[in-house]
C-alpha cells in the first residue's frame, strides 16, 4: 500500500531554481534567449531593485507552503494548449506533487500568496501572533513566476494557497485573479490547484472553480472539539457548508455535458494529525464522512510538527511519522478494499493503529479464524483482505483460476511478498502450518520503524 504522497518542499530549492533560470534552456530544449525573471521584474518596475525581493519572497513563501500536503493533481481531465496558441498541458505522465528536499522531481510551483494571516490558529506557524518573517506576492508576481518556471521546464502547474489578509473575500479574490489571469491572458493550459477559503462568498468560490482544476478546503482537525480548541476563529459548520456547495457544483458540471467546466479534478482536504487528542479511529471516521457526504477525491493527513514559539497547549514532540503512513494505508483500504473504519480501528481498542504492522495485516491477525483463504475458491472481497495481495494481483488470480487451479509457484511468478501472503492462503500444493499463532506471525512480519528527521533540522 502506498506511503504518503506529500513531499514537503524546500524554499531553498525554489530559490536555487529561480537563480538558475537565467542560464537554463527553454522548454523542449530550445534556448529562447528570453530575459530571466529577475530581468523581467527589474524592467517592469524600472530602477527599483526588486529582483532580490522576489527571490526572498519565493524562499519564504515556498517554505511556508511545506505544511500543506493536499496538492495532488490526480483526476484532472486532459487539456493542452496546442490549438490555442497558449502554453501548458495537463496530459502526459502525470505531475509530481511538490519539491523534494534535494531538488528532484519538481513539477508544481507550490507557494503561498502570503504568509500574513488575520487568524491565530494555535498549530499554524503563520498564525497572527507568530514572529516568522512575512512576505506577500502580488498577483502579477505569481503569474510571472508560474510562466517563467514553466517555460524553463521546471513545473507543470501551480498549487496556490494563502494566509487570510484583510478578509476572506479579499484573499479569495486575489487567488481567483491569479488563476483567471493565467487562463485568459496567457492561455495557460497547465494544472492549477487553488486552496479555497470557506468563509469567502459563493460567487468567488464559483469563480475559482471555473479557472482551477482542483479546489481544496482544509477541515484542519479530525473533530469539532479539536478545531474549537486550537482554531476558535474557524467554524466546522462553515467549512462543511462550503464543501457541500463545491460538491453540488462539481456534480452539476459532470452531469451536464454542455455545462461550464468546474474543478474537473474535484476537491480534496487535509487533516492535521497529532496536534490534539483525536485517535486514529476519530481520524478515519471523519474521513469516511467526508468521502461519503462530499465525494472528496482525497483526504490528506499531515503529521503535526512542533513550530517555533509554540503554545503550551500543543504537544512538545511530533507524532511518529509512521502514524501518518499508517493512516494513508488505512485510507487506501477504505477506498479500494472495502474496509470500514471500525474494522481497521475497532471500538474496543484504544483507537490507534499499530505502528509495527500495516492495518490490513493487523486486521488479519485479529481474525485468524477467517484464514487461510483458498485462492481457488474465495470471493474477490475476501481475497482483497489477504495481507500482501493488492487489487491488481487479486484480479490476475481470479483471471488465472478461470483457466486452471492456482499453485504456490504462481504467487512467486506474480511477485507477491510470499513471506507475508503464505501464512494466510492455501493452494492445491500449499497449506500454512497450523501452529503459527498471531503473536509469532506479528513478530516475523513486523516492519522496522525508520528514524524520523526533524522538519527544522
N, C-alpha and C positions, 0 to 999 in steps of 0.2 A: 504494500500500500504506500501511497506517496507521502513524502515528507512535506512540510510546509513549502508552498511555492513562493513565499515572500522572501525577497532578498533585501536586506537593509542597505540602503545606498550610502555613499560617502560624498560629502560636499567637496572633499579634496579631489576626488576623481572628476567631478564636474568641472572643477577649476582647471585641472590639467587638460581636460578635453577642450575647454574654452581657449586655453593658451595655445593648443596645438592647431587650432582652426586656421591660423594664418598660413601654415605651410602644408596642410593636409590636402590631398587631391579631392576633386569633386565626386559626386555620386556617379557610379558606373565607371570610375577610373579617369574621368575627364578633368583636367585641370582648367577650371573656368576662369582663373585669374581674377576672381571676384575679391573685393576687399574683405578683410576679416570683420567679424562682429565688432571688434574694438574700433576699427576704422569707421565702420558704419555709424557707430554711436558718436564718435567724435565729429563726423561730418554732419550728422543730424543736429547736434547741439552746438555747432560752431567750435569755438575755442575752449568751451567749458570742459575740463578734464574729467569726463565721466567714465572713461574706459575702465579704470581700476575700480570704480564704484560698482559697475555692473558685475565685474569679476567677484568682488567681495559679496555682493548680494547673492550671486549664484552659489558661492560656497556656503553661505549662511542658510539660504532657503532650500537648497538641495539637501543639506544635512538635517534641517528641521523636518523634512518630509520622510525621514527614515522610519518614523514611528508608525506610518500608515501602511498597512500590509495589503489593503484591498485594491490592488492595482492590476489585476489580471485583465487580459484582453480577450480571453476565450469567449466564443459565442457570437462575435460580431459578424455581420454579413460582409461578403466580399465586395470591395469597391476599389476602383483605381481611377487615375486621372488621365489616362492615355488619350481619351476622346474629348477631354475638356480643356486641354492646354495647361492645366494646373500641375501640381506636384503631389505625390503621396499615394499610398496604397495600403489597404488592409488585407491584401491577399498574400499568398506565398506560404512560407514555412511557419508562420506564427510569430508572436512577439515575445521576446524575453522581457521579464516584467520590471526590472529595475537595474540599478547599478550594483554590481558585485564589488566587495571591498577592494579587490585588486584590479578593478577596471575591466573585467571580462564581461562579454555579452550585454553591452549597453544598447538598449533599444527604446526605452521610454525615457523621455525627459521628465523626471519626477520631481516636482518643485511645489513650494507654496507661493501663492501670490504675495503673502505677507505673513510674518510670524507675530505681528501685533494682534492682540485679541482683547475684546472687552469682557470676555468671560474669565472666571477664575477657577476652572476645574482643577481639583487638587492634584490629579495624576498627570497633568499636562505640563510639559517643560515650557510651553509657550503661554502659560496662563498669565493673567493680567499682573499678578504680583511677582512674577519671576524676573530675575535680573539678567536674563540672557541677552546677547546682542540682538538688536532688532533690525529688520530690513524690510523693504517693500519694493516690489516691482511695479512699474506702470504696465498698463495693458499693452502698449506698443513694445516695451522691452520683452515681454513674454512672447509676443508674436515673432519678433525679430530673432530671439534666441531659438525658438522652435524651428523656424525656417532655416536658420544658419546651421543648426545641428543636423537637420535633415539633409540639407544639400551636401554636407560633408560625410553622409552615410553613417552617422553615429546613432541615429534614432529612427524609429518607425512611427512614433506617435508621442502624445503628450498626456501626462497624468497631472492634473492641476487641482490643488486643494488650497485652503486659505484659513488663517485666523479671521475672526469677525472684527471688522473695523466699521466704525460709525453705527451701522445697523445691519441686520441680516439681509435686508433688501439691497442696500448699497453694495455689500460684498458680493451677493449673488449676481447683481447686475454687472460687476466687474468681471466675474468669471464668465458670464454669458458673452460679454463683449469680446473676450479673447477668442472663444470658440467661433463666434459669428464672423469676426474679422478674418480668421484663418480660412474659414469655409467660403465666404463670399468675396473678399477682396483678393485673396491669394489662391483660391480654389484648391485648398489643401485637402487631399483625399486620404490622409493618414488617420490613424486611430486617435480618438480624443476621449478621455475619461475625466469627467468633472465631479468633484465632491459637492454634493448638494446640501444646502443649509435648510433644515426642516422648518425654521421659522420664517423663511422667505415666502413671498406671495406666490400663489399657484401660477400666476401668469409668468413669473420669472422662471419657475421650475419647468413649466411647459416650454418656454423658450430654450432652456438648457437641453431638454430632450430632443429638440429639433436639430441641434447642431452637434451634440455629443453622441458617441457610440454607446457609452455606458455611463450611468449615473449611480452614485452610491451615497447612502446616508448612514452614518455610524450610529448604532444603538449604544455604543460605548461600554455599557455594563450588562452582565447577564440578567440582573434582577433590578426591579424598580427601586428597591431599598438601597442597593449599591449606588444607583445613579443619584438618588436624592442625597445620599451621604457625601459623595465625592464630587458631584456636579450639580449642586442645588439650583443653578440657574437654567438647567435643561429639564425638559419635561418629556417623559416617555410617551405620554399620550400624543403630544405634538409630533414626536418622531414617527410613531406608528401611523398617525393620520397622513403624514407626508408620504410614507412608504405605501400606504394604501392608495393614495392618489396616483402615485407612479405606477403601481400595478395596473390600475384601470386604464391609464393612458397607454401603457405598453401593450396590454391585451387588446385594446381597441385598434391600435396600429397594426397588430398582427392579424386581426380578424378581417379587416377591410383591405383588400389588395390595393385600392387606389388611395388609401389614407396616407397622409404625410408621414415620413419616417419619424420614429420616436424611439430613441435609445435602443437600437436594434440588438445590442448585446445585453440588454436587460439591466437589472440593478443588483447591487451587492451591498454588504455591510461588514462591519468589523466589531469584535468584542475584545476588550482588554481582560486578560486572564491573570489572576493572582494579585490584583490590587485591592480586592475586598475578600470577604469570607465565602463567596459563592463556590460551591463544589462543582466538579466536572458534570455531575448529573444536572445541576442547575443550568450550566452552560449548554449542554446537549438538549435539555428540554426547551430552552429559549430558541435554540437553532431549529428544532422541529417545528415550533410555532411559526418562525419566520419563513421557513421553506414552504410550509403548508398554506399559510394565510396570505403571504405576499409574493409567492413564486420567485424567490430570490435565486439568482444564478449561483452565488457563492456566499457563504458566511466565512469570514476570515477571523482567525484567532491570533492575538498578539500578546505574547507573554510580557507582563509588566516589567519595566526596567526602572530601577531607582533613579531618580532625577536629582540634579543639584538643588540644594536648599529645599528639600522636600518637607512636606507637612508631617507632623508626628503621627497622623492617623494612617499613613502609608507604611507598608512593611519595609524593614531595613534591607532585606535581601530579596532578590528576584525569585520567582518560582523556577524550578528546574526547566530548562528549555525543552527537555524531552516531554514535559507535560503538554506543551503546545503541539509537539509532534503527535502525541497520542490522541489529542483532540481532533487533529486533522484526519488521522486514521479512523477514528470513530465516526466522524462526519462522513467519510467515504463509505463506511459500512451502512450508514443510514440512507444515503442517497442511491447506492448502487447494489447493495447486497441484501436489502430487505430487513435489516435490523431496526429495532426500536430503541429509543433512549433508555428505557427501563431494562431492556435486556443487556445493554452494554454496561450500564451503571445501575445495578439493581437497588431498589429502595431499602432493602435490608442492610446493605453495606454502608460505608461512610460516604459514599457518593463520589469517591475519587477513583480514577483509572489507575491500573497498575503501571508502574514505570519500567519494570524489568521485562514484561512481555507485552505484545501488542493486544489490542482489545478483542480481536477475533480469537486468538489463542486463549486469552483469559476466559472468554465465554465457553470455549470448548472444554477447558479444564474444569469448569464448574458444572458441565453437563456431560460427564463421561458416559452416562447411561445411553446417550444417543449415538455413541460411536462403538465400534468402527462403522463407517459408511461403506456400503457396497457400491463401488464405482460403476458396476454394470447394471444396477437396478435403481439406485437412488434418484429422487427427483432433482431437477435443476436447483430448486430452492435450497435443498439440503446440501447439495454439492457446494453451493456458494458459501456454506457455513464451515467448510473444512479448512482449517488453518493451512495457509500456503497455496491455496487454489484461488486464482483470480478469475474474473469474468471471461476473458478470452480462453483461458485454459479449460474452464468448465464447458464452454461451447464446443471446443475441439474434442473433448472427451465424449460429449453427447453425440457429436457427428461421427466419431470413431466407432462407438458401440452400436451404431445403426448397421454397421457392416461386419463387425467382429467383436469378440469379447476383449475387454481391456486387460492387459497384463502389467506386471510391475515394471517391466522394461519400457513400457510406453510412457510411464511417468518420467523416467530418465531422459527419454528422447524429447519429451515436451519441456525439459529443463525446469521442472518444478523443484523447489527446495525439498528433496526427498527426505532428509532427516526430519523436517518439520511435518511433512504430509504423512509419512509412513505409519506413525502410531495411530492415525485416525481413519485409515481406509483399509479396505480389503479388496483384493482382486482374485482371479482364478488361481493365481500362484503365490499369493501373499496374504497372510493374516497376522496382525500385530500380536506380540506377546501379551498375555492376559495379566501378567504380574507387574506391569508398568503403571504404578499409581501416579496420580496427578502431581504429587509433590516431587517425585523423581523426574517426571517429564518437565515440570516447570524449571527444575534446576538445570536439566540438559538443554532446554530450548531458550532460556532467558538471554536477553541481549545485554551487552555491556553498555552502560550509560556513559557517553563521552563527556570529557571535561568541558565546562561551559565558559566561554570567553566573556570578558567584560565589555559591554557596549561602549564604555567611555575609556577603555584601556588604550 
